[in-house]
């Protein structure tokens, strides 16, 4: 029966190719949208993951960096520095802003770093230096390309020109672009004291247990939220994931409906074409269940080929887009791909219902008509 | 008398017609929904500014958005700004992006601190409950409250401070960041804005010269920009578009290719079904151009019917999506429908290439085969 299903499908290779392509593209849509959010998650936590600070301090009630606001008064940082086990604390300021060059503008997060600080700035510098003084800025090399600027050029931020003194890597993502400026300058812009911070990066003394230190800091600093690096990164990832879950679900439903209709149209048409042959099989004693298996077989073969093609195209699209537009990282999770298989199987089964019922109502006498 | 071959071909098999037209409709609906999602996202984001009902907003120079920027201005220039502008009413607000967390659920929100007595900057549509009276009260968006299972009278935490929910607003939902409202002093305290605000709001006298008011303010305070609310909305839209347009365009591109594939499948299937008949027409002298026109006519008819279904499906799906997921504002503009119609026409022409080429290769001798 499966051989018959295969023959029916491949009888018209062009139609089969178009149909498989349609199914594949529906799957590409599903995988790409999920991949965009997965990529956004990675970019959103790049700063937290790459800074060498096992413990992070932030305002009480804050547990995210992305799309968030936090304020730590200078005296709290001073208090934190006195805690036994703390080697040093680096405070950074964090705000949003538009990086402008001519008519081009990119919304990003602006991080104010102390030029003397060892950490808190860009973790991968490809050109120039990374300690911005007043009216200086470090941006991602890909962002510079997008804005058409180079080292030594000026970028406008908050209506002030900033000279690009360094180009970094890994800071340019959709909705997560980072730029580094002088902390003193940013504090003036944000109307806070220069020693205040949005987030503080804590490095423990060598050999000190990080878990114990974090717990102790939390109990001694009730006005702050103390988070370990992995926990902080996970919190931001979870935020992005929760933002994406409903939109992914909505798009998936639409894409599955399209996939269902494409499979249904293909199989239904193939069934109509072979009406006489099915009638002949019925006349020879094949029951409806066996013929339904043929129909289902065609649907499953189309779906399987569509899935294989779709996965391949999705990975290809993801690679191509990320190459052309590095800020749009599309990460396709193999586990997520596997999760789509049972759903596609159900969709395929549904798509086969109409053609199967057509065959069930077929009069075997059709085999003998002229 | 000419025979309407295209129409007869299309309507001969009702089941196939329904599937074909539904597939095309679903593909076009998918494109319309993506466009509607993009449009709705921007209008939801700028809802607060669009409903501000003031003539001028004084903002920090270089920070001319609400959602996309972090403006900070001294609070004590309020009276002077009012005098310079010749305003009859003035108020100020504090605005910042924060993360609203309830149990494990996280939502980015735009927190607005306004002065309840001023009548400026307050929510424009209170669905349930009352307005703010105390500093420990908060107004939440209705969708956000439902999602977090919060009711009026409940206590929530924002930036480490507790607030009692006294009202639920409408028109403030957004997938990216719904709005929440507290009093200005509460926002200043939570955000660490000592004697600072984000924006000054000005209502001028009837017939006042807007440009003169702007110039007076900006001359006196070079770091202040006096702009109209629609300019702020425009800045926000452009900033978010720079982030969101590219991933949405990737999805739109894939959706368009799906649509072309579905249309090609429909047209090709129709040709293959009628291969002998077309061969017969060729045998009795029909020119290739005439046959191509028939194919095009049938494709256009299917696409036209698909467009009608697609538009209806898009509007009803948009209503369903917004009912199920109120944080999504799917706005399908009449302009988008026209664009889809034109796009559908182009897609139909592209999709007809393959079937037309197949038609050109028909051997008239096929007509006489058993």
Interface residues (C-beta under 8 A of the other chain):
Chain A: X12 X14 X15 X18 X19 X21 X22 X25 X26 X28 X29 X32 X33 X36 X59 X60 X61 X62 X63 X64 X66 X67 X68 X69 X71 X73 X95 X96 X97 X98 X105 X106 X107 X156 X157 X158 X159 X160 X174 X175 X189 X190 X191 X192 X196 X223 X225 X235 X238 X239 X242 X243 X246 X247 X250 X251 X254 X255 X257 X258 X261 X262 X264 X265 X266 X268 X269 X272 X273 X317 X321 X325 X328 X354 X358
Chain B: X13 X15 X16 X19 X20 X22 X23 X26 X27 X29 X30 X33 X37 X60 X61 X62 X63 X65 X68 X69 X70 X72 X74 X96 X97 X98 X99 X101 X104 X105 X106 X107 X108 X157 X158 X159 X160 X161 X175 X176 X177 X191 X192 X193 X194 X196 X223 X235 X238 X239 X240 X242 X243 X244 X246 X247 X250 X251 X254 X255 X257 X258 X261 X262 X264 X265 X266 X268 X269 X272 X273 X317 X321 X325 X327 X328 X354 X358
